[in-house]
Amino acid sequence: MKPRSRRLVFACALLATTLLACSACSGTSGSPLGGDPSSPGDGRGPPSTSPPSPGDPTPEPLPADPTSSCPAAYRTNKPVAGVNDGFTVAGQSRSFVLILPPASFTGPRPLFVGFNGTSEDGPKFAARAKLADFAAKGFIVVVPSSVGNGSFWPIWDAMRRPGAESAPNADLDLFDALVGCTAAHFSVDKKRIFVGGHSAGGIFTNKVLRARSDVVAGGIVGSGVFSLTQSASTAPLGSMFVVVTWGGDNDLYRGTTPSGVTVPEFSFVEQASLASKHYESQAAVEQMYCRGNNLGHAWLPINGWFADALLAHPKGAAPGPLPAVPSGAPVACDEGAYESPPMPQIACGTSSTAGCQATCQLWADCVGENRTVGTVMKPQLQSFGFSGTSCGGCITRCQQAGASAANAAALSCFQQAQATAQCGGGIEGAFPLMAAVDKCCKGRTDSSFCVGICTSINQNDAAAAFFPVCQAIAP
């Protein structure tokens, strides 16, 4: 755990963040958009007369001009509370939900940009996660809808192979434009720009945090994949406050995307651990994690605490005290890096056919012991003969594939790959196996072993994208 200047504290923090949030706090009218729809607060009223929280800087407006910061349709037309269409960025017409705080909130407002999950859009996510709760705390809330720009997961352009990070990204362009255009029409506090999302939206939240740490003050990663969300820059992240969340040990996703990609099962526990450990390792990042008490694949129901915690962490300032998690909330939060429980180790025995033991051990090390990839590829492990921590069936099936010259060559290649493979956690931890399949089975339509494993892999939409050679030899 990195050194801390403060630990979790209780009622005093709640008072401090409340003073920061509003000059004359009021409840909402019950409108689904939050606040009073007849007189929403845009932050352009008289400056707040309430003192800022101890240690927090005075809110400062983000400079922006509609002409340079907004798409053509929004240079003279101000976004309205509700759904806004025709927000054209990178050649794509996008839409977003705008939720404004009550008019009683004055001065530059904190901004929260939310990202929807799979099989939903911005309005559905805003309703499901009850993001109007953030507006009730004084935030301007913007929730864009995804349009399927991603590759490995098609909702948001969040995950890319190493080396492809610097290519144009229409979704990051959208985020930049939404922040700038919102600030051009409303008064946005440049030190309190936050992001958050759940599931596929949590993946893109990781992407934004890692690619725009010079802009955002932090965010909430809700059950989001961390693997492959790296940015093109290798520089340390800027100052941020990040909360990594997941629904508990039963946080699993099973389903099919609108574009037809089906996932048999995906566990978010290891991905939460990878994210928590990464943000904790960054000197300028304050990180904590919150896990649900077996809530499943869910956005955690503590929006009031989320909002207060974010407000206590303006960018570039010493963090304020954190509020206590509400008593009775079905979550547990803590500081420091979260370490997910290790997977049971799999030791493959001997084989009578050269290369079979090493090949099965490579699958065991990179997939069977990988909490992320292993859950996704559970059907493939079973078809290869794995059962729990036993890989005896894998060796038997490998030996039954036949001793043809093509199989012998492929198995020899796998044996060499296994000798130097360094498998680990997350999707990247399975790269040695993916690289071995692509190398050892390339052009091997004459190898019944390669055709067999590729036929099984190609039946798994979520995995097939990581094995391009398989799509060529066993279409």
N, C-alpha and C positions, 0 to 999 in steps of 0.2 A: 504494500500500500504506500502511495506517495505521501509525503508529509502534509498534514492538514492544519489550517489555522483555526478551524472550528469543526465541531461535531454537530450532530442533529440536536436542535433545541426546539422549544415548544411554543407556548402562547405568545411570547414576545415577538417571534417571527411573524406570526399571523397578523399582529397589530402593525408591524413595520411594513409588510407588503401591502396591507390594506391602505395605509396612508399614501403609499406610492401610487397605488392604482387609480385613486379617484380624488377629486376635490370635494365632491358632495355625493357620496355613494347612494345608489338607489337600486331597487329591485327591477326586474324586467317586467314587461307587461304580459308575458305569456306568449308573445309572438314567436313563431318558429324561427324567426331570424334573430331573435334576441333584442332586448332593449325596447324602446318605444318607436314603432315604425313610422309614426308621424313626425318624430323629431329626433332622428338618430344623431349621435355625436360623431362629428368628423374630426374633432381635435382642433378645429380652427376658431373656436370661441376664445373668450378671454383666457389668459394664462392661468393655470391652476394656482390657487393660493395655499394649497397644502404643502407642508415641507416634504422634501424627499426623504426616503428611509435613511437611517444612519449608514454611512459608508457608500450610499448610492449617489451617482451623479445626477444632476438636474437633467430631465429629458431634453433632448436636442433634436430638432426636426431634420429629417433626411432631405438634403437639397434635391429637387427634381423639377423638371419642366415638362408639361404635357407634349410639347412639340418634339422634344428629343427622347422622351422616355416612354411614350405611348404609341401603339399602333394607330394608323390613320383614323379609324372609326372612333377612337377614344381621346383624340387630341382636344376636341371641343365638347365631346359628350362625356360627362362624368359617370363612372360606374354607379349603379343603383343597388340598393339592398335587394337581395334575391339573386336570380340567375342572370348572368350577363353573357351574351353570345357575340360572335364575330370578332373575337380578340385574336387577330391574325399575327402569328409569330412564326418565323422560319417557314413561311409558305403554308402553314396550317391554320385553319380557323378553329380557335379554341373557345371553350366556355369556362366560366367559373362562378362560384357562389360567393357573394359578398355579405357578410354579417357585421353590422355596425354596432358599436356599444351605445348605451343610452346617452342622451344629450347631456346628462349631468356630468359625464366625464369630459374634461377639457384639457387643453394642452396636447403636445405630441403624444400619440397613442402607441403602445406596443403593437406589433404586428405578428400574427400567427398564420402561417401558410400551411394548410393541411393537404395530404395526398391520399387519394382513395386506394382501396385494395382491389383485388381481383373480382370480376363480375359485379362491379358497382361503379358509379360515377361520383362526381363531387357532391351533388345534392344528397345522394344516398349515404355517403360516408359522413357528411356533416350531420345528418340526422342520426345515424347509427352511433357515432361517437359523441353525440350531443355537444358539438363544438360551439353552440350558442352559449354554453357555460363560460367559455373564454371571453366572449363579448360581454357577458354580465360582469366580468372582472375588469373590463375596460379595454380589452384587445379589439383591434380591427382584425377580422378573420376572413381570409381568402382561401377558397377551396377549389382549385382547378380540377377539371375532369381529364383523365388519361385518354389517349387515343391509340394506344397499342404500338408505341415506338420501340419497345424493347426487343432484344434478341434472345438471350437465354430464357428470360421470363418476359413475355410480350406486353406487359401493362405499361411500365415506364422504362425509359432508356437508362437503366441503373447499373446493369451488370455487363461487363465487357472482358474479353480476354486481355491478359497483360500485353501491352504494346498498342492497344487500340483506343486508349483513353483520350487521346488528343483529337480524335475525329469529331466533327460537328455533332452537337447534341441538342436536338430541338426542345427537349424537356428542360434542360438547364437554361436554354435561351428563354423559355416560357417563364421559368422562375424569376430570372433577372428582370424580364419585362413587367411581370406582375408586381414585383417589389417597387420598381421605378415608377410605374404608372399609378400605383396606389398612393405612393408618396407625392406624386404630382397633383393629385386631386384631394388628398386628405393629409393631415399632419401626422407623419409617422416618426416615431422615436428611433433614430438611427442606431441607438445602443441597445434596443430591445426588439430585434427582428428574429423571430423563432420559427422553427419548422417542426412538423410532426406528421406521422402517418402510421397506418397499420397494415400488416401483411405486405402486399406488393408496395403499398405506400410507405411502409417501414423500410423496404429496400431502398426506395428513392430518397427517403430521409437520410439514410446512411450516405448515399451518393452526394446529396447537397451538403451535408455536414463536412464531408471530406474534400469537396470541390469548391466550396464557398465559405470556408472558415474565416476568411477576411471580412465577410459581410454579416453572417448570422451570429447571434449571441448564444445559440444553442438549440436544443430540440429534444423531442421525445421519439425514440425509436420503438415502435410497437410491433413486436413479433416480425422483425425484418431480417432478411438475409444480409449478412455482412460481406460474405465472400464475393470477390470480383467487383466491389463497388469502389475500388481505388481510383484516385484522380491521376492526372498526368504528372503532377508535381510530387516530388519526394520531400519537400520541405515540411517541417513540423507544422501541425495544425495551429491556427490562431486561438486566442482565448475564447472558450465556450463553456457552457454548462450542458451536459448531455445526460439524459435519463434513458437507460436501456430497459425495456420492459418486455415481458412475455407472460402468457397465461398460466404457467406452471408446467409441471412435468408432462401434462397431457395436452400441451399446446401443439397440436398436429393439424396439418392441412391435407385434405383429400378433395380433389375436384378437377374440373376442366375449365380452361379459360375460354372466353368467347371465340378465340381463334382456333380452338380445338386441341390445345396441349393438355394432356391428362397427366396428373400426378397421382400415383397410387398412394403415397404417404410421404409427408415431409415433417420432420421434427425441428422446432425452432430453438430448442434448448441450447444446443452447441453453438448455433449462430449468435444467440444472445451472449454467450460466454466469450466468443471471439470478439464481438463488438465491445463488450465491457472491458476486456483486457486491452484492446487497442486504444480506446479513448483514455483509459486509466494510465497508459504508458506515455501519453502526450503531456509534456510539462505544463502547457498552458490550458489544459482542459480539466475542468472539475466534472467528475463522472460519478454517477450512482446508479444502482439498478433496483428495479421493483419487479417482483414475481407474484403472479396471482396464486391463490390457493386452489389449484386445479380448476381454473376457470375456462380451460380449453383455449381455442384460438380466438382471443378476445382483446379488445381495447380495454385497458383497466379502468374501472369505474371510480376514478379519483380525480376528476377534472379540476375541482376546486384546489386540490393540493398541487396538481401540475401547474396551474396558473400562478399560484402564489410562489412556487419554487422557481419558475422562470422569471417572474418579476424581481425576485431577489438576486438575479444574476445578470445585470446589465453588462454589456461587452466592455472589456477593458478596465473594469472596476473590481475592487476587492469584493468577494461574494458576501452577501448578507446572510443572516441566519436563516436556516430552513425551518418551515413549519413541520409539526408532527403529522404523520399520516393519520387521517381521521380514525378515531377509535371505532373498532368494529368493522373497518374496511377489510374486504377479503384479499388483502395484499400484504406483502412484507417487503420493506425497502431497506437498503443498507449502502454504505459507501465502500469503496475499494473494488477490486476486480472480482467478478464472479467466475469461479472455476466450475465447469460442469463435471459431473461424475465421470470417471473414465469408463470406457467400454471394456467388456471382458476381452482378454487376449485370445487369439486363435493360433494354435500351433499345429501346422500340418506335418504329418508323419512322412515316412519314406514312400517312394514309388518305384515300381519296377521299370517304368518307362522314363527315359531321360527327359528332364525338363518338366514333368508333371508336378512334382513336389514344389519346385520353385514357382511355377505358374500359379498354382493354387495358393501358395503363400503370399504371392503378390496381390492376388484378389483379396485374401484375408486381411492383409496389412492396410491396403488402401481403401477398401470398401467395407469389408466385414467389421473392422474396428473403427469405422468412421461413422459417427452418429448422424451426420448430415447425409452423406451419399449412401450410407448403408440402409437408411430408411427408404430413400427414394428407389434404390435398386434391390430391395428385398425380394421381389419376384425373380430377378436375375440370379441372385445368390442361391435361391432355392432351386432354380432350373439347372444351375451348375453343380448342385449336389451338396451345398452347405446346409447344415442344420444346427442352429444355435452356435456353439463354439467348436463344432466338429466339422472338419473339411475332408473327412474320409470319403464321402460321396463324391466330392470334386475330383479327388485323385482317381477314384474308380472310373468315373465318366471320362476323364482325360485319357486313361489307359485304354478304354474301350473305343476311343475315337479312331484307332488304327495307327499302324506304324508306317504310314506312307512317307515318302521323302519330303513332301510338302508339309505334312504335320511335324515331322522331325525338325525341319528348318524353322518353322514358327515357334516350336517349343524351345529350341536352342536360343532363339532371339529373346523369348520371355525369360529364360533362365539368366541370360546376361543382364537383362534389365532389372531383374529382382536383386541381383548381387549388389547393385549400387543405389537402389531405390530408397528414397527417404519420404515415406508416407507420413501423413499427419492429419490434423483436423480440418473440417470445412471442405469446400469444393477443391480448393488448391491442394489440400492434402491427398487428393486422389489423382492429381496430375500425373505422377509417375506411371500409374496403371493406364490412364488414358493415352499417354504418349507411347507406351509399350504396345497397346492394341493398334494404334495408328501405324507404328513402325513395323511391327512383326506381322500384321495381317494385311498390309498394303499390297493390293494386287493378288492376294492369296485366295482366289476363287477355287483353286485346286486343293485347298486345305479344308477338310471336313471339320477340323477343330475350329478354325477361324470362322468359317461360315456358320457353324453352330452357335458360337458365342455372339456373333454379330446379328444373327437372326433373332436371338433373345433380346439383345440390346435394342434393336430397332422396334421392338414391341412396346418399348417404354419411351413415350414422347419426350418426357422431361430429361431423360438420360441421353437419348440419341444425338442431341445437338452437340454433345461433348465427344462423340466418336464419329467424326466425318468419314473415316475410311470404311466403317461398317455400312454406311449408306451406299457406298460404291460396290462393295462385294456381296452384299445380301440385301438388295433393295426390296 
